[in-house]
Amino acid sequence: FETRCPVFESFTDPRDGKTYKVKDINGAKWFVQNLNYAVEDGSMCYDREDDNCEVYGRLYTQAAAIAACPEGSHLATDDDWKMLEVLAGGASEAAIKLRSNGSDDFAFSAMFGGYANKSGISTTIGEGAYFWTEKDDGDKRGTARSMFSTDKDVSSISVDSGFYLAVRCIVGEVVRE
């Protein structure tokens, strides 16, 4: 019988001293916790409750998300997410291996921290996980990834860029192909 014990590195955000677990997933060093750095304009805790930030990280507008990752890291791009989905068995099955209530084979620990709309009204905590990418879809919309606690798939969705979603950072600069 084999026990799985993931090996984590850490990354300390010099701006506020918070330390995040980092996991090397096929050469990309993903934060395996949602970012929890307070951005003056464009971030909030679910239901504006600080305790929710401690558990689920902060929620960000897309503009804030693009700037939120600490120096030496970047917001996970659409291409980063596509690669992660492929590694986890394809978008139609990836959530099972990435979510905290699934097999979590990659120790990615996706938490279901919900989202908030432009008015700051929060919804789907415990059910949905939503993560910004850098991709601009035009017409004040951006690309995000979503997964639900009861579904197998990771979806690429177009979201109003003023909505508040979670952020995952990757250590290093963006790799362009």
Secondary structure, DSSP 8 states (H G I E B T S, - for coil): --------EEEE-TTT--EEEEEEETTEEEESS------TTTEE-GGG-HHHHHHH--EE-HHHHHHHS-TTEEE--HHHHHHHHHHTT-TTTHHHHHBTTS--TTS--B--EEEE-TT--EEEETTEEEEEEEEEEETTEEEEEEEETT-S--EEEEEETTSBBB--EEES-----
